[in-house]
């Protein structure tokens, strides 16, 4: 239910949630009540469902040690490249999820919110993750681009990408 709400990008009705989950409305309502009790979802005045503020506390705890260790390095890279730098991990083997980001101090930067998700084949974070996987698993259509990224030490988002421009440095570069 939380993933459905996050992907929707808008408030949903209980009927919409039930349909997306493939369950009866009463089952969706019971699930929703549990999530509401923990502050993970909330209802607008109209009764439509939105993600709740309690998720922020949960998100802050995700990979906390990794985020804490990475943040100083992210800041250095962001300032060195003059671009936003990201800490992203793979989810279910086909999506990149942003855990943390750092923007350069003295330039315009792209902002990525924690939890931002997109396919590994789109965007610099996903492509950086692909570089860490065996070449035999790389999508054929991205092979040349990934080889160029490996040679230069960071990935970029192409200007024609539906995601905004950016770059991601590979670990140990």
Secondary structure, 3 states (H helix, E strand, C coil): CHHHHHHHCCCECHHHHHHHHCCCHHHHHHHHHHHHHCCCEEECCCCCEEECCHHHHHHHHCCHHHHHHHHHHHHHHHHHHCCCEEEEEEECCCEEEEEEEECCCCCCCCCCCCCCEEECCCCHHHHHHHHCCCHHHCCHHHHHHHHHHHHHCEEECCCCCCCCCCEEECCCC
